[in-house]
Amino acid sequence: MFKEFKEFAMRGNVVDLAVGVVIGAAFGKIVDSLVKDVIMPPLGFLIGKVDFANLFLTLSEGKIPGPYASLDAAQKAGAVTLNIGVFFNTLISFVIVAFAIFLVVKAMNKLKRDEPAAPAATPEDVQLLREIRDLLKK
């Protein structure tokens, strides 16, 4: 059983998948930072000094009544919130990751494209029949 597991684990596909998962996790952290630290602050500033990470609606107040200065304060007070800003950040992260994956897959497909195969050689009997046909036309 150990031998079978070793063969399974050392197949190229499994190792490629493991590498892809590790790189994907690191890439996800980079994109998350890009969205939270680079894209959203200027976007919030342009919209009117909105901090998207703290954009939420209070559905039900917690033990400590609101208004709450931040999402963290509302959650610590036990308030039920609709976290619109967190969702918006996640949505932008998804779009960036999906676009990056699209570009990678597109590049890989472009590299993998093989030249079209040459047409198969015409069988000898078909060639002879064509020559006879051409002679009969004359």
Rosetta blueprint (number, residue, H / E / L):
1 M L
2 F H
3 K H
4 E H
5 F H
6 K H
7 E H
8 F H
9 A H
10 M L
11 R L
12 G H
13 N H
14 V H
15 V H
16 D H
17 L H
18 A H
19 V H
20 G H
21 V H
22 V H
23 I H
24 G H
25 A H
26 A H
27 F H
28 G H
29 K H
30 I H
31 V H
32 D H
33 S H
34 L H
35 V H
36 K H
37 D H
38 V H
39 I H
40 M H
41 P H
42 P H
43 L H
44 G H
45 F H
46 L H
47 I H
48 G H
49 K L
50 V L
51 D L
52 F H
53 A H
54 N H
55 L L
56 F L
57 L E
58 T E
59 L E
60 S E
61 E L
62 G L
63 K L
64 I L
65 P L
66 G L
67 P L
68 Y L
69 A L
70 S L
71 L H
72 D H
73 A H
74 A H
75 Q H
76 K H
77 A L
78 G L
79 A L
80 V E
81 T E
82 L E
83 N L
84 I H
85 G H
86 V H
87 F H
88 F H
89 N H
90 T H
91 L H
92 I H
93 S H
94 F H
95 V H
96 I H
97 V H
98 A H
99 F H
100 A H
101 I H
102 F H
103 L H
104 V H
105 V H
106 K H
107 A H
108 M H
109 N H
110 K H
111 L H
112 K H
113 R L
114 D L
115 E L
116 P L
117 A L
118 A L
119 P L
120 A L
121 A L
122 T L
123 P L
124 E H
125 D H
126 V H
127 Q H
128 L H
129 L H
130 R H
131 E H
132 I H
133 R H
134 D H
135 L H
136 L H
137 K H
138 K L
